[in-house]
Amino acid sequence: MCIQKLRSIFVAALLFAPGFFAGAQAQEEIRIGAIYPLTGAAASTGLEMRHTLELAADMINNGAKGINMPLAAGGGLPNLKNAKIRLIFADHQGNPQVGATEAERLILQEKVVALIGCYFSNVTATASVVAERNGIPFLNPESSSAKLTQRKLKWFFRTTPHDDLFVHNFYEFLKDVETKKGFKPQRIAILNENTEWGVETSRIQVRLAKELGYNIVESINYPAKSTQLTSEVQRLKASNADLLMQSSYLGDAILAMKTFKEQGFAPKAILANDAGFSDTEFRRTLGKDANFVFSREVWAKDLTTQNPLIKQVNDLYAAKHKTDFNGNSARSFTGLFVLADAINRAGSTAPEAIRKALSETDIPGNQLIMPWSGVKFDAAGQNTLGRGIIVQIQDGEFATVWPFDIATKDLIWPMPAWDKR
């Protein structure tokens, strides 16, 4: 009995010793799976998006003084006993099947409560189906294929505008340029990569051109992982196009621009569909040869005069990574805040509670770094309050040139010939 009593006293001493319950009392982690291209041709793009997701998580977990955004006061998620966000990253390598496999792993093995990603529209398509099958919320900040929110999925939500809106923006921009500047393209060519994003964009561009009275003289979809584009550029040159619309990821965007210069293809304007053209590496690699390209965008550093949040958040990022946000990374950053806000409002990590909270999201534009009216999802999971802008690379920096009422610089049209830059 004495031995048993001693054992009881010993166990009691351990139980009530300072720090014994530290592990049990530790704050719960909110595990979110993030699926991005961390290796391969788009690795630098994926890295930038990873860095901004990490910044968003750090702001939520530890705070960012003076920044008026949901949860930016720090300390974790208040409605979940200050639980902290933990990001679990997965590399889809630009491969839709790998993306689906990684989504399954994150859900079943890593036990994530939600997924975010995947930048590539074709990877988002497969990974989100896995989330749908498992009843896990999927927040897509960057993929713009319009089809993604036409699939009647219950668990899929997208914050960025889609390509139908973006291509409409292209033609609205061209109409405004004609009205206010007197420039009208007579012969338009299309050069788009051949995954779901590029092929769908081509269809929308051709359809709207016919409806709006623009002349498409050439439309090319090239293999997304091309290592040379000589024959495609020769076709563009032969078309005598005075405007090129282009949808490319980073590697092929750089390859195309180099080939344009080599082949002497110099339309009056290049109107790009974001993606690779927005990546910091695009301008870094091409230097002055990147100048004068127009691109649809969702974010621009020079809009800080209209929205001080842009400078505040960009300064935090630049201080750590010695570079600025871009359209891709700004959308990723915004997406995580939207997802975390929903989880906090749900007050639960139960998938259905998070899904319901996402469907009820209503974040005003003054709490975003995007030039949007806010974030509010329709029945298909599409944010109805987003919009696009047009930027132009001038002196190595993006300048907002459209809509004209928020433009910070006048557009340069036509772009100079290669030998006159």
N, C-alpha and C positions, 0 to 999 in steps of 0.2 A: 504493500500500500504506500509505503514511504517513497519507493521508487516512482510509482505512478503519480503521486502527488508532486514530486520534484519535476517530473516530465510536464505535468500540467502547468506548473509555475513557469517552467522554461518556455513552453509554447506561448503562454500568455505574454511573457516578456517580449518575445519576438513579435507577436501580433501587434502589440502597442508601442513597439520601438519606433522612434521618429524615422519616417521615410519608408517604413515597411510596405505601406499601401501606395507608394508613389506610382508604381506601375499601374495599379488598378484605378487610381484616381487621375491618371493622365488624360488630357483632353482627347476626345475622339477625333480622328482624322477623317476628312471628307475626301475620299479617293476618286479622282476624275481621270479617266483615260484620254490621252491626247495622241492622235494618230497623224503623223506628218512625214514628209519626205526628208529624212535625216541623212541619207546617203544617195548617191546617184547624181544625175544632171541638175536636179533642183535642190541639192543639199544646202546651198547657201541661203536659198529662200526659206527652206524648212528651219534652218538654224535661226534666222531672224524671227520667224514666227514663234519658235520655242523661247527665245529670249524675251519676247514681249509677253508671252503667256506666263513666264516665270516672274516678270515684273508685276503683272496683274495679281498673281497669287501672293507675292510679297507685300503688295499694298494692302490686300485684304487681310493678310495674316498679321502684318506688323505696322501698317498705317502709313499714310502719306499726308503730312500736315498741310492744311489749307486747300486740299483738293476736293471739290464738290462733286463727288461721284458716289453711287451706291456702295456702301461698305468700305470706302477708302479711309475711314477713320481708324481702321485696323482692329486688331484683337480677335480676328476670326469672325465666325458667323454668330451673331448675338442670339438668334432664335434657336441655336443648337449648342447652347452652353459654351459659346466661343470656340467651337471646333475649328481647326485650321484646314485650309485647302492643301491637299497633297496631289501633285500632278504625276501621273505614271505615263511616261512617254513610250511610244512604239513607232518603229520605222517602217513605213509601207513601201519605200524604195520606188515609188511611182508605179507600183504594180497593184491592180485591183484585187487580185486573188490574195496577195500578201496582206493588203489592207483588211480584207474580210477575215483572214486567219488571225491577224493581230486583234481585231475587234472581239473575236470569240475568246481569245486568250485573256484579254483585259477583263471581260465580263465574267468568265467562268473561273479563272485562276486568280486574277488580281482583285476580283470582287469590287470593281469600280461601281459607283452609283450612277454615273453618266459618262458619255463619250463626247469629245469635241474634236473636230477635224473636218476634212482631210486635205484641203486645198485643191487637189486634183478632183475634178468633178466625177471622173469615172471611178476613182477610188471611193469617194464619198458615196457613190451609188451602191457599191457592194457592201461597204462597212455598215451603212445605215440599215440595210436589209437585215444584217446580223443583229443589230440593235433592236430592230422591230420584232424579229422572231423571239428575242429574249426578253422583250418588254422593258427595255432600258432607254431612257431619254438620250437623244442624239442632237447636239447643238452644232450647226454648221455655220461658221463665220465667213468663209471665203469662197466657196464653190458657187459658180454663177450659172450653171446649166439650168435653164428654165424647167426642164423635165423633173428635176429633183423634187419640186413641190407640186407635181402633177400626178404623183403616184398613190395618193390617198393613204399615206402612212399616218399612223396615230402618234408615233413617238419622235417624229422628225421635225426640227425647227431650224429655220435659216434667218440670220440677221441681215446678211448682205442683200442688196437688190440683185436681180437676175438678168440674164443676157437679153431677154426681150425688152426690158426697160433700158438696158445699156445701149442696145442697137437703136432703139427709138431716140435715145440721147444723141447718137451719132448724127442722125438725120435732122434732128432739131437744131443741133450745132451747125450743120451745113446750111440749113435754111437761114439761120441767124447771120452766119458769115456772109451769105449772099446778099441779104437785106441790108446789113450794116457796113459791109466791107466791099461788096461788089465782086466777090470771088465765088465762082460756081464751077465745080468739077464737071467736065463734060464726059470723061471716060474713067470709070471706077473699076479697079481690079481688087480681087480678094485673095489673100494668102493666109490660110488657116491650117493649123495642125489637125491631125485626123482622129483624135480621140472624141469622146462624146461632146466635150466642150466646143472644140473647133468645128466639128461637123454641124452641130446644132446652130452655132453662131452663123455659119455660112448660109444655112437655110433661112434664117431670120433676115440676114442682110439682103439676100436675093429677093425674098418676098416683099420686104418693105421698099426696096428700090423700085420694084414694079409698081407698087401702090402709089409711090410718091413721085414717080417720074424721073428717076435717076437711071443712068445707062451703065449696066455692068458689062464690061467687055471681056473679062477673064475671071474665072473662079477656080482656085487651086486648093486642094487639101493634100498636104504632104505628110509622109510618115513622121510621127511625133518624135522619133529618136533618130532622125536623119543626121548623117555626118557630112553630107554635102547637099547643096540646093542649087547647083549650077543650072540644071535644065529648067527648074521652076522659075528661076530669075530670068533666064533667057526668054521664056514665054511671057513673063511680065513686061520685059523690055519691048518685045515684039508687039505687045498690045497697045503701046503708046498711051498707057494709062497716065492721067494727071493726078490721080488720087489712089493711094493704096490703103485698104483696110486690112489689118493683120492681127491674128490671134496666135500667140506663141508663148511657150514657157521660156525659161531663162536661156538654156543652152541653144535652142533653135532661134531665139530672138537675136542673140549675139551673132550666130552663124549667118543668119539672113542679112543683117546689117553689113557684115564684112563682105558678103557676096554681092550685095547691091553696089558697094564701092568698087569692088574688083571688076564687075561687069558694066559699071557706068550707068546703073539704073537710078534715076533721080526724078521721081515724080514731084509735083508741086507740093504735095503734102503726104505724110504717112500718119494715118489715124489708127493707133494701136488699141488693142483690147486688154490693157492692163497686164496682169500676170508677169511674165518675164521682163517686160519693159519697165515695170515698177521696182524691180529688185535693185538694190544698191549696187550689186555687182555689174549690172548692165551698164551703168554710167562709168563705173570704175574701170571696167575692161575697155570700153570703146572710147573713153575720153571725149574729145570734141566731136567725134563722129556720131555720138549719141544726140547731139544738139538738134533742135528743131522738130523732133518727133512729138506728135500729139498723142495723148493717151486718155482714154476714159479713166476716171478715178473715183474713189470714194473718200479720199482724205488728202489734205495738202498742208504742209507745214506753214505756208504763207497765209493761211486763213486765221492765224492766231489773233489778228486784230479784231476779228469778229467773235472769236471764241478763245478766251484766255486758257481754258483747259488744255488746248493743243500744245501751247508752249510749256505749261507746267509739267505735263506728262512726258512730252518729248525731251525736256531737259533732264528728267530723271533717267530716261533711257540712254540719252547721249552721254551722260556723265559716266555711265558704267561701260557702255559698248563703243563709244567714240564714233557713233554714226546716228543718223536720225531714223525715226519711224518712216515707213512708207505705206502705201495703200494696203498691201498684203498684211503686214505686221499690225497695222492699226485695226484692221478688221478682226484679227485673232485676239488682240488685247480686249476689244470691245465685247467679243463673243464670250470670253471667260467671265467678265463682269456680269453680263446678262444671265449666264448660267448660274453663277454663284448667288446672284440676287434672287433667282427663283428658288434655289435650294434653301436659302435663308427664309424666304417667305413661306415655303412649305413647312418649315420647322421640323423637317423629317428627312431621312435618307430613303424612305420608301419610294420606289420608282413612280408609282401612280401619283403620289403627292407632289413629286417634282414635276411630272408631266402636267398636272393640273395647274401648278403655279406658273409654269412656262406659258401655258395657254392664256393666263390672266395677266401676263407681263404688260406694263404700261409705263415705260421710262421716258421722261421728257428729253427733248433734244439738248437742253442746257446742262444735262448731266452726262453727256457723251462727248468724245473727242471727234466724232464724225460730223459732217455738215448735213445731218439728217434732222427730221422733225421729231424723231424719237424711235422707240422700238415697241411695236405692238403687232402681235401675230394674228393672221386670219385663220380660218378653219383648216387651211392646207399647211399651216406652219410657216408661212412666209411673212416676214416683216413688211408691213404696208407703209411704213413711214421713212424708208430709206430713199436715197436719190443719188444720182451720179453727177460728176463734174467733168470738165475737160481740162487737162493740164498740158503744158508744153515744156520740153526741156530747153532752157535758155541759160547759156553760160554754165552748163553742168548742173543746174538746179531746176526742180519742178516749179513752174509758175502757173497759177490758176488763171485760165484765159476765158473760161465759159462756165456757167452763165455770165453774161457780160456785167450784170449788176453786182456780182461779187468778185469779178476779175481783179487781180492785183497787178497784172501786166497786159499790155496789148499783144495780140498774137503776131507771129512772124509768118507770112505767107506771101509768095512761095518760099520754100526752103532753098537755100543756095545750092548750086551745083557742088559736087564733091571737091573740085579743084579750086573753089572760091571760098572755102571755109577758113 
